[in-house]
């Protein structure tokens, strides 16, 4: 790379290294969200783990777990590639058939920018605590994600190194699961708004449960009544989630 155009200005030479360092410094440095912001974004998460699950997670690792891990991975991929996408397609198809109704519905697709890179570790820790993960497990996870150093090369030369203070590494097998735990906070905020009648989902057919949101890792789809109340509430939820999670 010899040059780039940045804000209608050509950057060359040593300026390229400066652009790289400034970009990744901002990307991987924590915004240090306030405890109140983290609590507000995660307050509606309920416990997910039983005492048996906590005991299992706290047990020593055995060779048998690697075999179980393959089966779990297959189930996880089948869900992502099958049922969830079918529900999304059918819901979108249904919205298209509601044009003749007086009450409008809408679908909102969210694609979070640099979603993995901007996950705040303090927020992830709070979410895992809310879900009732044992402290030993939480500390082990944080040790795994907080001890990395990143180096960036430009034209074959290392021009910058950084010790991240936030973010999940792309390609790490653990990252998708941790990201989905953070997304649970987003889901709980929408569910609360749905319970309070501020966001009304749509039904795929008569008698089916309401669908207000579907999450696909860092992609999300929201379904609700097309009204100012719903729009304002969704905007509020996004701001609350951004403030606590960093995304």
Residue, then its C-alpha position, 0 to 999 in steps of 0.5 A: x500500500x502506497x497511499x490512501x484517500x482520507x477525508x479527500x486528502x491523500x496520505x502517503x509515507x509515514x502518514x500511513x503508519x499514523x493512520x493505522x495506529x490511530x484507527x486501532x488505538x481507538x478500536x481496541x481501547x475501552x470507552x470505560x462505560x459507567x457502572x450505571x450504564x452497564x447495569x441499565x443495559x443488563x438489568x433484565x437478564x435472568x439466571x440461566x444456570x442451575x447449581x448442577x451446571x455451575x458445578x459442571x463448569x467448575x469441574x476439572x477438564x477431562x478428555x471426554x469433553x472434547x468428544x461432547x464438544x463436537x456434538x454441541x458444535x454440530x447442533x449449534x451450526x444446524x440451528x444457525x443454518x436451518x430453523x432460525x433462517x427459516x423463521x426470518x424468511x417466513x416472517x418477512x414473507x408475512x410482512x409483505x402480505x400485510x399490505x392491505x391491512x390498516x395497521x402497518x408492520x416493519x422489519x429492521x435489520x441491524x448490522x453492528x459495525x466492528x461488533x466483536x472488536x468493541x465488546x466491553x469486557x466489564x459488560x461481558x463480566x456483568x452479563x455472565x454474573x447475571x446469568x449465574x456463571x461461577x466466578x471461577x469460570x468468569x475469571x477463566x474466560x476473562x483471562x483468555x480474552x484479556x491477555x492477547x497482544x496485537x501487531x499490525x504490519x504495513x507493506x511487510x513491516x510491523x508498524x504498530x502493536x497494541x494491548x487491547x482493553x476490549x473486544x473479542x478476537x475474530x476466529x477464536x472458537x470461544x468468541x461467538x458464544x461470548x458475543x451471544x451472551x452479550x446479545x442476551x442483554x439486547x434480547x432482554x431489553x426488547x422482551x421487556x419492552x414487548x411485555x410493557x406493550x411498547x414494542x409489538x411483534x408480529x405473528x407468522x400465522x394465527x395462534x402462533x407466538x409473537x416474533x419481535x426479534x431474531x439474532x444471528x451472531x452480530x446480525x439482528x432482525x427486529x419485527x414490530x408494529x410501524x408506529x412512533x412508539x415502537x420506533x422511539x422505544x427501539x432507538x432508546x433500547x439501542x442507545x442503552x445497549x450501546x452505552x453499556x456494551x460498547x457496540 
